[in-house]
Amino acid sequence: MIMEDVSQLVDKGEMLPLMEEFYTIQGEGYHTGTAAYFIRLGGCYVGCHWCDVKESWNAELHPPTATSVIVENAKKNADTVVVTGGEPLMWDMTSLTRQLKEKNMRVHIETSGAYVLSGTWDWICLSPKKNKLPTQTVYDNAHELKVIIHNKHDFIFAEEQAALVNDGAILFLQPEWSKKEQMTPLIVEYVMSNPKWRVSLQTHKYLNIP
């Protein structure tokens, strides 16, 4: 297959830059504690300085992989798939999610929302970032809003995002891992004063699992 063909298939979402795939326990947000197969795609221009998977940013480092292969691997391992990154919505998710749904799988996404929504999803976890805000399509369809709290100003950002997301989205505040000792008590206090919010923790890191 010549390079131009690969590029065209990636553009159509029939191949995707696959960084890693693994079966584990969901560690964050609404589905914490449940088993899921994670598909991590390369490529991200959002550029969060505290990102713990910076190696995902450069899509060229991760081999274009046929979505049919990704789907077959997922089906062997689990009934629920979480597509994450990087930023998965950089790519057309239509083909991947269609094939996963054809296998009767539940399909979730973790996204900054910075690109227009594509694909068919059972659950959309929106984790917005200040330097590249979500598109309206993701605000309108998110099931869950998860705001990372790195400093006190992030509480203001969280309320701004809560005002933009649809009314059905479940609201979470999550301490950034390197600031968890400082920010977790503030989050607990904030949620007690503002009970529309819930606390999310990176429980997979406490459990020492992927």
C-alpha positions in Angstrom: 0.0 0.0 0.0 1.6 3.3 -1.0 1.8 6.2 1.4 -0.9 8.2 -0.3 -3.4 5.4 0.1 -2.6 5.2 3.8 -3.1 8.9 4.2 -6.5 8.7 2.4 -7.6 5.9 4.6 -6.6 7.8 7.7 -8.5 10.8 6.4 -11.6 8.6 6.0 -11.2 7.0 9.5 -10.7 3.6 8.0 -7.2 3.6 9.5 -6.3 5.3 12.7 -2.9 6.2 14.5 -3.1 3.6 17.2 -0.9 4.3 20.2 -2.0 1.5 22.5 -4.9 -0.7 23.4 -5.5 -2.5 26.7 -8.2 -4.0 28.9 -8.4 -2.5 32.4 -10.7 -0.9 35.0 -12.1 2.6 34.2 -10.5 4.9 36.7 -12.3 8.2 36.3 -15.7 9.8 36.2 -19.1 8.2 36.0 -18.0 4.7 35.1 -15.2 4.4 37.7 -14.6 0.8 38.7 -16.1 -0.8 35.6 -14.1 -3.0 33.1 -13.5 -1.5 29.6 -11.1 -2.0 26.7 -9.2 1.3 26.0 -8.2 2.3 22.5 -5.7 5.2 22.7 -5.2 7.1 19.5 -2.3 9.3 18.7 -2.5 13.0 17.8 -3.4 16.0 19.9 -2.9 19.8 19.4 -4.6 20.9 22.6 -1.3 20.8 24.5 -2.1 20.6 28.2 1.1 21.2 30.1 0.1 18.6 32.8 -0.9 15.9 30.3 0.3 12.5 31.5 0.4 11.0 28.0 2.4 13.6 26.1 3.8 10.8 24.0 0.4 10.6 22.3 0.6 14.1 20.9 2.6 13.3 17.7 0.4 11.1 15.5 3.3 10.3 13.2 4.8 8.3 16.0 1.9 5.8 16.0 1.3 3.4 13.2 -1.9 3.8 11.1 -3.9 0.7 11.9 -7.0 -0.6 10.1 -10.1 0.1 12.1 -11.3 -3.5 11.4 -8.2 -4.8 13.2 -8.8 -2.5 16.2 -12.4 -3.6 16.4 -11.5 -7.3 16.3 -9.0 -6.9 19.1 -11.5 -5.0 21.2 -14.3 -7.6 20.7 -12.0 -10.4 21.9 -11.5 -8.6 25.3 -14.6 -6.7 26.3 -18.1 -5.5 25.7 -17.4 -1.8 26.5 -14.8 0.2 24.6 -13.4 3.6 25.6 -11.8 5.6 22.8 -9.3 8.1 24.1 -6.1 9.9 23.2 -4.5 12.1 22.4 -7.6 13.7 21.1 -9.7 11.1 19.2 -12.0 13.7 17.6 -9.0 14.8 15.4 -10.0 11.8 13.4 -13.3 10.8 11.7 -14.8 8.3 14.2 -17.7 7.2 12.0 -16.1 4.0 10.7 -14.7 2.9 14.0 -17.9 3.4 16.0 -20.1 1.9 13.3 -18.0 -1.3 13.3 -17.9 -1.5 17.1 -21.7 -1.0 17.3 -22.1 -3.8 14.6 -20.3 -6.0 17.2 -22.9 -5.0 19.8 -20.4 -3.2 21.9 -21.0 -0.2 24.1 -18.8 2.7 22.8 -17.5 5.5 25.0 -15.2 8.5 24.2 -13.0 10.6 26.4 -12.5 14.0 24.6 -11.5 17.6 25.1 -14.3 18.4 22.7 -12.0 20.6 20.7 -13.1 19.2 17.4 -16.5 18.6 15.8 -18.2 15.4 17.1 -18.1 12.4 14.7 -19.2 8.9 15.4 -22.0 7.2 17.3 -21.5 7.1 21.1 -23.2 5.5 24.1 -21.3 7.8 26.4 -19.4 11.0 25.8 -17.1 12.2 28.6 -16.2 15.8 27.9 -13.0 17.1 29.6 -12.6 20.7 28.3 -9.3 22.5 28.2 -8.9 26.3 28.4 -6.5 26.6 25.5 -8.8 25.0 23.0 -12.4 25.1 24.0 -15.1 22.5 23.0 -17.2 22.7 19.9 -20.9 23.2 20.3 -21.6 19.7 19.0 -19.8 18.2 22.0 -21.4 20.5 24.5 -24.8 19.5 23.2 -24.2 15.8 23.3 -21.9 15.2 26.3 -23.2 12.8 29.0 -20.5 13.8 31.4 -18.5 17.0 32.1 -15.2 16.3 33.8 -13.2 19.4 34.7 -9.6 18.9 35.8 -8.7 21.2 38.8 -5.1 22.3 38.7 -5.5 25.6 40.6 -8.2 27.7 42.3 -9.1 29.5 39.1 -10.2 26.2 37.5 -13.3 26.3 39.7 -14.4 29.4 37.8 -13.6 27.7 34.5 -15.6 24.7 35.7 -18.7 26.8 36.3 -18.3 28.5 32.9 -18.2 25.1 31.2 -21.2 23.8 33.2 -23.2 26.8 31.9 -22.4 25.7 28.3 -23.0 22.0 28.5 -26.4 20.4 28.0 -28.6 20.1 31.1 -28.4 16.4 31.2 -24.6 16.2 31.6 -23.4 14.9 34.9 -20.8 17.2 36.4 -17.4 16.1 37.9 -14.4 17.9 39.4 -11.2 16.0 39.3 -7.8 17.0 40.9 -4.9 17.1 38.5 -2.6 14.3 39.8 0.5 16.3 40.6 -1.7 18.7 42.6 -4.0 16.2 44.3 -2.7 16.8 47.8 -3.5 20.6 47.5 -6.6 20.5 45.4 -8.6 17.5 46.6 -9.6 19.1 50.0 -10.7 22.2 48.0 -12.7 20.1 45.6 -14.4 18.2 48.5 -15.3 21.5 50.1 -16.5 22.9 46.8 -18.8 19.9 46.1 -20.3 20.1 49.6 -21.1 23.7 48.9 -22.2 23.1 45.3 -23.8 19.6 45.3 -24.6 19.7 41.5 -21.0 18.6 41.2 -19.4 15.2 42.0 -15.8 14.3 42.9 -13.8 12.2 40.4 -10.4 10.7 41.3 -7.9 8.9 39.2 -8.5 5.7 41.0 -6.5 3.6 38.5 -3.4 5.4 39.7 -4.2 4.6 43.3 -4.7 1.0 42.2 -1.5 1.1 40.2 -3.1 -0.2 37.0 -3.1 1.2 33.4 
